[in-house]
Amino acid sequence: MAITLTPQPLTQAVFAPFGDVIETQGSPHFAINAGFAERFQDLANIDVAADGGWPLISIFRGQPRPMPLRLTLMERHPLGTQAFFPLDDRDWIVVVAAGPDPRAPESVRAFRAGGRQGVNYARGTWHHPLIVLTPDHEFLVIDRGGDGANLEELPFDDAELVLEL
């Protein structure tokens, strides 16, 4: 029997166990450039220095997956955080897992992020690879460069977790 996940709205309060929500709404800010700009800073805990790592800034371009989506894989980064911020004002989906068994249905959570919300997965947080709803959805990504194994994948071979929108 398949277990259906329905995404809930993304908020800092519900996402806190998995990392940071990156957004300007409700964030402290101040004027810069003689008042012609506002600065929102320190919006996420970027943690990439383990074992001599350094920050990488990339752009990912995602394509939609067929829905409903059967979850078959989760990944995590044990040596650093990984931040995604959309460059297009379009909704997207975040799937994370916590607990001793990230394959257990009660461990998996799905969130619908707005096009002005990013996430920063905490080091070691199990998450599904990028899920977008529209073609060519681009994201600014900050993660760790350097030596060491910073990607672990966990297949969900027999899991019956299905994401429905």
SEKOL-976045 format. One record per residue: x, y, z of N, C-alpha, C, O in turn; residue in one letter. Coordinates in steps of 0.02 Angstrom, whole numbers, plus 50000, padded with zeros to 5 digits. Each point is the difference from the previous one (the first is absolute). Layout:
% SEKOL-976045
XYZXYZXYZXYZA/...
***
This chain:
% SEKOL-976045
500424994150000499585005950000500445006350000500455000650041M/499425003849914500405006249995499795005050053499415000650016A/501085002850011499885005550047500105006449963500535001149970I/498975003350031500015006249962500255005750044499755001050056T/500735002849918500245006150032499685006049964500035000349939L/499695004250098499735006149972500415005850029500035000750061T/500275003449896500425005450026499615005150042499445001849983P/500865000350073499725005350040500405006449987500554999649973Q/499175006250044500375006249988500675000150038500044997550056P/500465005349913500675000450030500035006150045499895005649979L/500274993250085500135005450048500634998350039500194994150005T/500135011050023500604998850040499854995550059500404995750017Q/499035005250015499834996150059499964992549985500274996050038A/499405002149908499944992849985500624997149968500124994050004V/500295010249964500604997549965500625000150045500514997049982F/499475006250076500595000850043500384993650014500615000250003A/499074994050007500394993950013500444997949941500454995950008P/499425006749932500344997949940500505005249974500424998449957F/499555007750068500435005449977499665006750004499595001250044G/500585003249908499745006850000499555001249940500104997249946D/499385006950064499625002849944500335006749984500105004150044V/500064996949893500335006149978499475004449968499744998449947I/500105007250086499505004649973500085006850032500295000650054E/499475004549912500055006850028499425001550047500075003950046T/499354993049943499425001450041500154998550073500184994450018Q/499755010850024500124999250071500745000150021500154999250059G/500305001849894500725000050015500245007150015499775004749968S/500694996050080500285006650013500355002749938500304996349962P/499665010350030500335003149942500155007250016499765002950049H/500665000049909500185007150009500175003049933500164996549952F/499815010150045500145003649938500755000349988500405000650047A/499784998849889500705000849978500015004249937499475001849974I/501114999650000500085003749937499605006550000499615001449955N/500505002550098499675006650007499244999449997499665004549975A/500074989950050499284999150002499694997349937499394999549996G/501004998849954499734997549937499944992349998499794997249950F/500414999650105499944992750004499894998050072500165003850047A/499574990349963499934997150066500424993650003500034996249951E/500285002750106500424994050008499664995350050499875001950057R/500004992049921499774994550041500594995350005500214997249950F/500065001850109500614996250006499944994550052499544999950041Q/500934995549956500044994550047499354996050002499734998550053D/500034999849887499354996649993500064992450007499494996650005L/501125000749996500094992850007500694998550029500475003949991A/499584990550042500634997850029500384995849949499924993949998N/500495009349962500394996549950500604996750035500415003550029I/499624989949968500494996150037500354995249952499754994449989D/500815007749982500334996049948500754998950013500344997349957V/499925004950100500725000050011500294993450024500614999450006A/498974995550008500264993650025500514997149952499915000249939A/500634997250088500534996749962500275004349943500154997549946D/499915009050066500295004549951499555002049943500235002249947G/499124997050062499525001849947499945007549990500225003950043G/499494998149901499895007049984499315000749968499734995149974W/499995011050027499345000949970500035000049923500445003149970P/499094993450000499905000049928499345003549986499514998850035L/500495005549916499375003249978499864997549930500415000849955I/499014996250036499814997049937499295002249982499645002650042S/500174996249896499305000649980499784993249975500314996949957I/499135000750072499694993749979499395001949959499645004750018F/500234991749928499405001049960499604993550003500204994949972R/499225005350063499604993950010499444999349950499755004949971G/500064988750018499444998349956499494996350042500184996450046Q/499175004449938499484996650039500054992549994500204997349948P/499614999350105499954992850002499264998149991499565004050016R/500314990149957499294997949993499664999550068500304997450048P/499095005049957499614999650061499424995349990499734999649945M/500064996850107500304999750066500694996849996500144995949957P/500315006250089500694997950000500124994750053499905001350059L/500314992949920500204994750048500715001650023500465000649959R/499645000150106500665001750027500434993750000499824995050031L/500755005349935500434994149994500715001350028500404995350001T/499755010850020500685001650021499995006250044499635004749988L/500794995250064500155005950039500765000850000500364995149988M/499875010950025500725001350004500145004650058499555003350026E/501084996849995500225004750052500735001649989500354996549964R/499875009050068500675002649993500315000450070499865004750037H/500564990449981500264999750069500535005250016500155001150058P/500155002149891500555004750012499795007349993500425004450008L/498954996949976499815007049993499265000949986499644995349984G/500155010950023499325001849984499925000549924500495000049963T/498885000550015499865001149929499395004649996499464998350024Q/500645007649946499485005049996499745000649928500394999949953A/498955000750041499665000949935499585006350005499605000750047F/500485003949906499565005849997499775001049928500415000649955F/498924999550035499755000549931500165006749969499975005250033P/500214994749903500125006149963499375002249962499985005449970L/499524990450031499355001449968499474999850054500034995850045D/499495008649951499465000350050499474994749984499455001649979D/500754992150032499554994349987500054995250059500544998950027R/498894998249993499994995250054500424993849982500104998549942D/500144998150110500384993849992499894995850062499705002350049W/500554991649951499854995250053500654997950035500514998849968I/499455000750099500554997950042499784993750037499475000050032V/500924994749965499854993950037500614998350043500564999649974V/499334999550091500534998650048499794994150044499424998150002V/501074999150033499864994650047500455000750061500555002649995A/499204995250061500375000350063499904993550037499614995749980A/500765003650074499924994150042500494994549982500395000649953G/499594994050086500484994649990499914996349934500484997149974P/498915002949999499884996649937499665004849951499395000750001D/501015002749955499695004849955499544996849948499665003649963P/500334989850033499544996649954499314998950030499524998649965R/500435002250100499364999050034499525005649979500185005850002A/499214992449979499535005149977499895005750050499905005749979P/500114992850085499895005350050500595004850006499945005250031E/500634993149939500605004250001500025005149944500375004850003S/499234994149945500045004049939499495005650001499424998950017V/500805007249965499565005949998500085003349932500545000149971R/498925002750004500015003649936499745007050012499545001150038A/500785003849928499825007050006499945003149931500374998349954F/499155006350040499945004049939500325006850015499755003850041R/500804997649924500365006350009499775004949947499894998249943A/500035008150077499845005349954500615001949959500564998250018G/499345005449929500545002049956500475005150029500505001849969G/499355000650091500455004750034500264997050065500225003550045R/499764989749959500264996550058500524994949977499914996249953Q/500655003950083500514995049990500074995850062499705001450052G/500694993349943500164995950058500754998950004500355000049949V/499884999150111500694998150013499964993650041499865000150060N/500284994249907499994993650035500584999850050500585001049980Y/499274997550082500524999350050500454994149982499794995349966A/500825004950056500484994649987499694993450022499744999450056R/500284995649900499754993350016499254999149994499754994650017G/499885010449959499274999349994499824996149937500225001849945T/499394992950063499764996249942499495004249963499545002850029W/500554997649905499535003849958499964996849931500454996549978H/498995004849990499914997549932500365004849952500035006050014H/500254991549931500285004649951499465005049975499414998850009P/500815006649962499595005649980499354997949965500004995949954L/499445006950070499344998749970499705006849980499845004150043I/500094996949892499705006249975499354998349965499874994349981V/499715010850010499344998949972499935002649929499524998349965L/500975005750012499985002949933500684999149967500514999550034T/499505000349899500644999049965500515005650012499825005850010P/500814992349987500565004750002499995004650061500155006049995D/499684991350063499985003850062500715000350029500294994950016H/499995011249988500695000950021500065001950073499585003550028E/500974994150003500155001150071500725002050008500444997249967F/499695007550077500675001450024500134994950055499604999550047L/500954996849948500154994850049500685001550030500495001449966V/499534998350101500635000850037500114993550038499614998250044I/500934998349938500174994050036500764999450006500355004949989D/499894989250029500704999150018500404997249942499814995249968R/500775008150020500504997249955500574997350042500095002050058G/500294993449914500584997350036500014992550000499544996749975G/501005000650053500084992850005499524997150051499715003650040D/500224989949958499584996550048499344998049969499785002949950G/499924992250080499364997449976499435004150030499814999050058A/499935005749903499475004450025499324998549970499565004250000N/500354989849973499364998049974499874992750020500394995649983L/499075003350053499774993350015499304999349971499585004450008E/500304990249957499344998749971499704993950034500354995250016E/498995005149994499634994650033499424998149955499515003849996L/500534990449970499444998049958499404997850042500084997150053P/499345004349921499374997950030499714994449957499445000749974F/500934993950018499804994849953499294997450010499634999249951D/500184999650111499344997050012499525004950034499464998050021D/500735008249984499575004950032499405001649956500055000049939A/499405001150093499395001849964499795007150018499435001150020E/501035003549974499865007050014499885003749935500424999849955L/499015003450040499805003549939499855007250016499625001450046V/500675003249916499875007150008499455002049952500064999049940L/499415003950087499455002649959499915007450014500075002250057E/499795001549891499895007250008499265001650002499815005850006L/
***
